[in-house]
Every structure is written in structure tokens, then in C-alpha cells.
Amino acid sequence: MCLVTSLAACGLINGSDETTQPPETPLADETICGVFPNQDLHNILGFDTYWYSYSTSPTTNVETGESGYSYSCNMDSDGNPFGLLEIDYGIGTDLYTSDGLVEFDDIPVEYSDTAREVTFEGVEGEGWVWTDGVEIYVAWRYDDTQVLLARLTYWGPEEGLDEQVDKFHAVLEPALAQIPELASATSTRVVVPSPTPEAEDTASSTDD
């Protein structure tokens, strides 16, 4: 089911019930992943979105019994200098990076060459930003102990990396204040453009 998207992305144009193929031009959706203004992604960061998915739901740690909420967002740019923008928000302080599992408090040690403390206006908590190869990371621990990890794949020139870090910060700042509220709302799963029935069948058979 296509919950939040444009009619074109759902394939419901002129009464047709055929789903669309992945677009050849960036999506025109006003908001991406429920919290990111598409215009800001393009104008501030230079990130054009061709595909995205996001989900929200309650979550519980079966080992500790701790409960909270989760939010996951994946955007595909499909064009240089960016690849993917991924965000995971949930309970627990173990973060999954391309290097493997990293504990939030170990970030300044694990990435001592590039990690620096970061703050976001209007968001209580603590955080770090660091770069690793072609990736820019931001980790944020909210005051209620829920933790968010954002990762941006950037293939641009190395001399422009600091500028991209600042632009990534500017795009994330308003979203970080909105994600906890969105995550605690009704459970949601959105994919834009909607997958074709054949793709859904393939995914289901793979999951089985």
C-alpha cells in the first residue's frame, strides 16, 4: 500500500492501476521520509532523491526489557556526488557502521582522527559527527536514551568534505527534533515509488 506519496509515484495516473517504474528524474514529493523537506535536501545539501522508504514502530529489547520507538529511513540519490542517506533511530547504544558494531561512547576513540562533538539547536542530548572514507556519520543520543545514527555516502572531492559535513548538519537539525514524535505515532511503512506487484512477490518469496 502506498501511504504517503504523490499519485504519480503510486502509479495512479488517469485511472491506470499499473505501478510505475523507478523514475528517471528526482522525486517531486514535498517531504521525504516523513520529516525532510525535499527542497532543503536539494537546495542545501544538493541531494536529489530517486527512491526512499521509511518505517516507524514500537520496539522492545528482549534482553533488557527496555521499550521505545524506532524510525528507519533510506534514501537513494542515484547521482554523484551522493549515493545513500540512511537514518536509524531506536533504543540501545550499539551503532551499526560500515566498520561493524560501534558503541556510542566509544566513537571518539574509534574515530579519533575525525570525530568531533556536535550540537543541534532545540534538541536535547549529545552527539558526534565523523567521517570515514566516503561516508559522513552523525550519531545523536537523546535525553531519553534513544539513539539515532545518520550516514551519508559522499563521493565528492575530499577538499569539499568539511562543507558537506556542515550542510548535512543543517539538513539534519530540524529533522532530529521531529523524528521522536513521528516514531511514536502510528506504525507506518512507506516506499516511494511503490514496488511493482512482481517485486513485492519476489521480496516475499525471498523473505520466506
SVG drawing of the C-alpha trace seen along z (x, -y; Angstrom):
<svg xmlns="http://www.w3.org/2000/svg" viewBox="-10 -26 54 45">
<polyline fill="none" stroke="black" stroke-width="0.4" points="0.0,0.0 1.3,-3.5 0.6,-5.6 2.4,-8.9 3.3,-9.8 2.2,-11.5 -0.3,-10.0 2.4,-9.7 4.6,-7.7 1.8,-5.3 1.1,-4.8 -2.5,-6.0 -2.4,-8.3 -5.6,-8.8 -7.2,-5.9 -4.5,-3.4 -3.8,-0.7 -0.3,0.0 2.6,-0.7 5.4,-2.9 9.0,-2.0 11.7,-3.8 11.8,-7.4 14.4,-8.8 14.1,-12.2 14.2,-13.1 11.1,-12.7 8.9,-15.7 7.4,-14.7 7.2,-17.7 8.5,-15.7 10.9,-12.7 10.9,-10.1 8.2,-12.0 10.4,-14.8 12.9,-16.0 11.7,-18.9 12.6,-17.8 13.5,-21.4 16.0,-21.5 17.7,-18.3 18.2,-19.7 19.0,-23.3 21.1,-22.9 22.7,-19.5 22.5,-19.0 20.9,-15.6 18.3,-14.6 16.1,-11.6 15.0,-9.0 13.7,-6.4 13.1,-6.3 11.5,-4.2 10.8,-4.7 9.1,-3.0 8.1,-3.6 7.0,-1.2 7.2,-0.5 10.3,1.6 11.5,3.6 14.9,5.0 14.1,8.6 17.3,8.9 16.8,5.8 13.1,5.3 13.6,1.7 11.0,0.4 10.8,-2.6 10.2,-3.5 12.0,-3.1 12.4,-5.0 14.2,-4.0 14.8,-6.0 16.7,-5.1 17.1,-7.5 18.8,-6.7 20.2,-9.7 21.5,-7.7 23.8,-10.6 27.2,-12.0 28.4,-13.1 25.9,-11.2 24.8,-7.7 22.7,-6.8 21.3,-8.7 20.3,-6.3 18.9,-7.0 18.2,-4.6 16.6,-5.7 15.8,-3.3 16.7,-2.0 20.2,-0.9 23.6,-2.5 25.1,0.1 25.5,-1.6 25.9,0.4 28.5,-1.3 30.3,-0.1 33.1,0.9 30.8,3.0 29.3,2.5 30.3,-0.6 29.3,-1.6 28.1,-5.3 30.5,-6.2 33.4,-4.7 33.0,-6.9 35.7,-9.5 38.2,-6.6 37.2,-4.5 37.3,-7.6 39.8,-9.8 41.1,-11.3 37.8,-12.8 35.3,-12.6 34.1,-15.9 31.3,-16.7 28.2,-18.3 25.1,-20.1 21.7,-20.7 19.6,-23.7 16.4,-22.8 17.4,-19.1 18.4,-18.0 21.1,-15.3 24.7,-14.7 26.2,-13.8 29.2,-13.2 30.0,-13.7 32.8,-12.0 33.9,-10.9 35.2,-7.5 36.3,-7.0 33.4,-8.2 30.9,-8.3 29.7,-11.1 28.2,-10.0 26.2,-11.7 25.3,-9.9 22.9,-11.5 21.8,-10.3 18.6,-11.9 18.0,-12.7 15.5,-9.7 18.5,-7.5 17.1,-6.7 19.9,-6.9 20.0,-8.0 22.6,-7.2 22.7,-9.0 25.0,-8.0 25.6,-9.9 27.6,-8.4 29.6,-11.1 31.9,-10.7 32.8,-14.3 36.3,-15.8 38.0,-15.5 38.6,-19.2 34.9,-19.8 34.2,-17.3 34.0,-19.8 31.5,-21.9 29.3,-18.8 29.5,-17.9 28.1,-21.4 25.4,-21.1 24.5,-17.6 24.2,-19.1 21.9,-21.9 19.6,-19.3 19.5,-17.0 18.9,-19.7 15.1,-20.2 14.6,-16.5 16.2,-15.4 13.6,-17.4 10.7,-15.8 11.8,-12.1 11.0,-11.1 7.4,-12.4 7.0,-10.7 8.4,-7.4 5.9,-7.3 2.9,-7.9 1.0,-5.2 3.2,-2.4 4.0,-3.2 5.8,-1.7 6.2,-3.8 8.0,-3.0 8.2,-5.6 7.9,-4.8 5.7,-1.8 7.2,1.5 5.5,3.4 3.5,6.5 6.2,8.6 8.8,7.0 6.7,7.5 6.1,11.2 9.9,11.6 10.6,9.9 8.0,12.1 9.4,15.3 12.9,14.2 11.8,13.5 10.2,16.9"/>
</svg>
